[in-house]
Amino acid sequence: MGFTIGGIRELRSGSRRRGRATEGTAVAEYTGLWGWAVTPGARAADGNCSCGKADCPSPGAHPLDCAREVPAGATLDTAARAWAEVPGASMLLPVGRSFDVLDVAEQSGRRALVRMERMGLPLGPVAVTPAGRAQFFVAPGAADGLPQLLYRMGWDDTGLDLRALGLGSHITAPPSDQGGLGPVRWLRPPPLDTAAAPPEARLLLGTLAYTCHRWAHCG
């Protein structure tokens, strides 16, 4: 990793004393502590994307053209220098490398997370977006295997509000703004012991599918 866990804790403490962390420090935390690459992303205001395209299909929620990705393992100095080249960019995490994402409605996700914690299931990070979605980080491969997993569990024809994001997708990283709607937040922050090795999707999918199905029918 780019720098030590102790160093990150010192940075966090200093940031709290100063009231906020720099964007370079936030990027370095993702690259140096969690081992995830970070991609500079567009921002949006009043429905207009900073990319300048009037017909942008994902305002404020896509990588910047020609921007340099900050690789996994980048040090604080490297991350800070790289981010200084893209002032105002949002932080995006490329999916499909270190993790895939199971994406569900926030209310379903919150209820599922409580059940999972009570059941003692292995868990990775969980983020919530201002668009009302909960994003569970799971091991890579979930996107390709989701249809077959749901079929095996008997959830193949229920119209669940559950999808998997895999290779080629990006998600907005906390605390960046998503599409001008507000910041993405951690519902369950990255744990030190499992951030680099999120759980297999099959371990969580049954609980997620059940909760999505029940919430959809209970309103």
C-alpha positions, 0 to 999 in steps of 0.5 A: 500500500502507499502509506501506513494505516497509522499514517491515515489515522493521523491524517484523519485526526488532522483533518478533523482538527482542521474541519475538513480533509483535502480531496487529495487526501481522500483520494490517497485514502482510497488508493493507499489504504483500500487499494482501489483506483480512483477515476476523476469524474464530471460534476453537475449543477442544475442538470448541466454536466461539467463535460459541456455536452447538452445531451450528456446521458449521465450528468455528473456521474461519468469519468472525465475524458482524457483524465488520468486515473490514480492507480491503486497503491498511489501514495499521498504525494502521488494522489495529491499531485494527480488530483491537482490536475483535475480541480473540482472533479468528483471521485469515481471508483472503477467497478469490476476490478477489486469489487463488483456492486449489488445495487438495490433501493436504499430502504431495502438495503438498510433492512437487509444490512440489519438482517445480515449483521444479525445473522453474522454474515461477512460484509464489505463496504455499503454506500448510499446515494442521494438517488436512494440506492444502496450499493453493497461491495462484493467480490468481482464476478457478481455482475456476470453471475447474478442471473444464474445465482438468482435462478438457483435461489428461485428469484429469477422471475420476481422482477426484483429491484436488484442489479449488479454492476461490474467491469466497465461501470463506475460508482461515485465515491463518498463524499463526492456529489453524485449528479448534482443531487448531493453527496454519496455517503457510507452506510457501512464504511470500508472495514480494514480487515475485508476492504480488499477482499469483499464477500462473495455475492452468493453469501448476501444475495438471498437476504438482499433478494428476500428483503427487496421482494418483501419491501416491494410488496409491503410498500 
